[in-house]
Amino acid sequence: MKFPFFNSIPVEITQVNIAYNTAMHSFGGMKAKKKFVYKLPFSNTETVPMRVLKIEVSAPFVLKKMNYSLPADVESGQKMVFELRCEFDGKFAYSGPMNIKLNALPISSRLAKK
Protein backbone atom coordinates (compact mmCIF):
# COMPACT_ATOMS: atom_id res chain seq x y z
CA MET A 1 0.00 0.00 0.00
CA LYS A 2 1.36 3.42 -0.91
CA PHE A 3 0.82 6.51 1.19
CA PRO A 4 0.75 9.64 -1.01
CA PHE A 5 1.43 11.97 1.93
CA PHE A 6 4.93 10.46 2.31
CA ASN A 7 5.94 12.20 -0.94
CA SER A 8 4.87 15.57 0.46
CA ILE A 9 6.91 15.39 3.68
CA PRO A 10 8.41 18.86 4.18
CA VAL A 11 12.19 18.88 4.06
CA GLU A 12 14.06 22.03 5.01
CA ILE A 13 17.76 21.86 4.25
CA THR A 14 19.25 24.57 6.46
CA GLN A 15 22.65 24.47 4.72
CA VAL A 16 24.57 22.29 2.30
CA ASN A 17 28.02 21.19 3.44
CA ILE A 18 30.32 19.97 0.69
CA ALA A 19 33.49 18.12 1.62
CA TYR A 20 35.81 18.41 -1.39
CA ASN A 21 38.92 16.29 -0.88
CA THR A 22 40.35 17.88 2.30
CA ALA A 23 38.34 21.15 2.28
CA MET A 24 34.82 21.89 3.54
CA HIS A 25 32.50 24.42 1.90
CA SER A 26 29.07 25.50 3.16
CA PHE A 27 26.26 26.94 1.08
CA GLY A 28 22.73 28.16 1.72
CA GLY A 29 19.88 25.76 2.19
CA MET A 30 16.62 25.12 0.41
CA LYS A 31 13.11 23.87 0.92
CA ALA A 32 12.40 20.52 -0.69
CA LYS A 33 10.09 17.53 -0.67
CA LYS A 34 10.91 13.89 -0.06
CA LYS A 35 12.34 13.61 -3.62
CA PHE A 36 14.36 16.53 -4.98
CA VAL A 37 17.24 17.53 -7.25
CA TYR A 38 20.30 19.33 -5.94
CA LYS A 39 22.53 20.98 -8.54
CA LEU A 40 26.16 20.64 -7.48
CA PRO A 41 28.47 22.88 -9.55
CA PHE A 42 32.08 21.83 -10.00
CA SER A 43 34.70 24.17 -11.51
CA ASN A 44 38.16 22.88 -12.24
CA THR A 45 40.41 25.77 -11.22
CA GLU A 46 43.52 23.57 -11.36
CA THR A 47 46.01 23.75 -14.24
CA VAL A 48 45.57 20.03 -14.98
CA PRO A 49 42.50 17.94 -15.83
CA MET A 50 40.67 16.49 -12.81
CA ARG A 51 38.76 13.23 -12.49
CA VAL A 52 35.70 13.28 -10.24
CA LEU A 53 35.80 9.81 -8.71
CA LYS A 54 32.98 9.79 -6.21
CA ILE A 55 30.03 11.85 -4.98
CA GLU A 56 28.25 10.70 -1.83
CA VAL A 57 25.28 12.08 0.06
CA SER A 58 25.08 11.41 3.82
CA ALA A 59 22.06 10.13 5.74
CA PRO A 60 19.23 10.97 6.11
CA PHE A 61 19.45 11.44 2.33
CA VAL A 62 20.01 8.88 -0.41
CA LEU A 63 21.54 9.62 -3.82
CA LYS A 64 19.26 7.86 -6.31
CA LYS A 65 20.61 9.03 -9.65
CA MET A 66 22.99 11.51 -11.28
CA ASN A 67 23.12 13.14 -14.71
CA TYR A 68 26.77 12.05 -15.24
CA SER A 69 28.31 8.67 -14.63
CA LEU A 70 31.49 8.56 -12.59
CA PRO A 71 34.38 8.82 -12.99
CA ALA A 72 33.93 12.09 -14.90
CA ASP A 73 36.82 14.05 -16.39
CA VAL A 74 36.83 17.84 -16.09
CA GLU A 75 39.38 19.77 -18.13
CA SER A 76 41.28 22.72 -16.64
CA GLY A 77 38.97 25.76 -16.59
CA GLN A 78 35.89 23.65 -17.38
CA LYS A 79 32.68 23.69 -15.31
CA MET A 80 30.19 20.87 -14.78
CA VAL A 81 26.93 20.81 -12.89
CA PHE A 82 26.11 17.47 -11.31
CA GLU A 83 22.35 17.07 -10.88
CA LEU A 84 21.93 14.87 -7.84
CA ARG A 85 18.51 13.22 -7.65
CA CYS A 86 18.12 12.69 -3.94
CA GLU A 87 15.50 11.28 -1.64
CA PHE A 88 14.92 12.01 2.03
CA ASP A 89 15.01 8.67 3.85
CA GLY A 90 12.69 9.54 6.73
CA LYS A 91 9.04 9.44 7.65
CA PHE A 92 8.74 12.77 9.45
CA ALA A 93 9.45 16.40 8.58
CA TYR A 94 13.17 17.29 8.53
CA SER A 95 15.04 20.50 9.21
CA GLY A 96 18.83 20.33 9.17
CA PRO A 97 21.94 20.18 7.00
CA MET A 98 22.68 18.09 3.94
CA ASN A 99 26.22 16.73 3.67
CA ILE A 100 27.84 15.89 0.34
CA LYS A 101 31.29 14.38 -0.18
CA LEU A 102 33.04 14.94 -3.53
CA ASN A 103 36.37 13.27 -4.34
CA ALA A 104 38.41 14.43 -7.35
CA LEU A 105 42.06 13.94 -8.24
CA PRO A 106 44.35 15.11 -11.06
CA ILE A 107 44.13 12.64 -13.96
CA SER A 108 47.93 12.32 -13.89
CA SER A 109 47.65 10.84 -10.36
CA ARG A 110 47.84 7.05 -10.30
CA LEU A 111 44.94 7.07 -7.80
CA ALA A 112 42.68 8.72 -10.41
CA LYS A 113 43.27 5.85 -12.88
CA LYS A 114 40.65 3.64 -11.17
C-alpha positions, 0 to 999 in steps of 0.5 A, a space after each residue: 500500500 502506498 501513502 501519497 502523503 509520504 511524498 509531500 513530507 516537508 524537508 528544510 535543508 538549512 545548509 549544504 556542506 560539501 566536503 571536497 577532498 580535504 576542504 569543507 565548503 558551506 552553502 545556503 539551504 533550500 526547501 524541498 520535498 521527499 524527492 528533490 534535485 540538488 545541482 552541485 556545480 564543479 569548476 576545475 580551477 587547477 592547471 591540470 584535468 581532474 577526475 571526479 571519482 565519487 560523490 556521496 550524500 550522507 544520511 538521512 538522504 540517499 543519492 538515487 541518480 545523477 546526470 553524469 556517470 562517474 568517474 567524470 573528467 573535467 578539463 582545466 577551466 571547465 565547469 560541470 553541474 552534477 544534478 543529484 537526484 536525492 530522496 529524504 530517507 525519513 518518515 517525518 518532517 526534517 530541518 537540518 543540513 545536507 552533507 555531500 562528499 566529492 572526491 576528485 584527483 588530477 588525472 595524472 595521479 595514479 589514484 585517479 586511474 581507477 
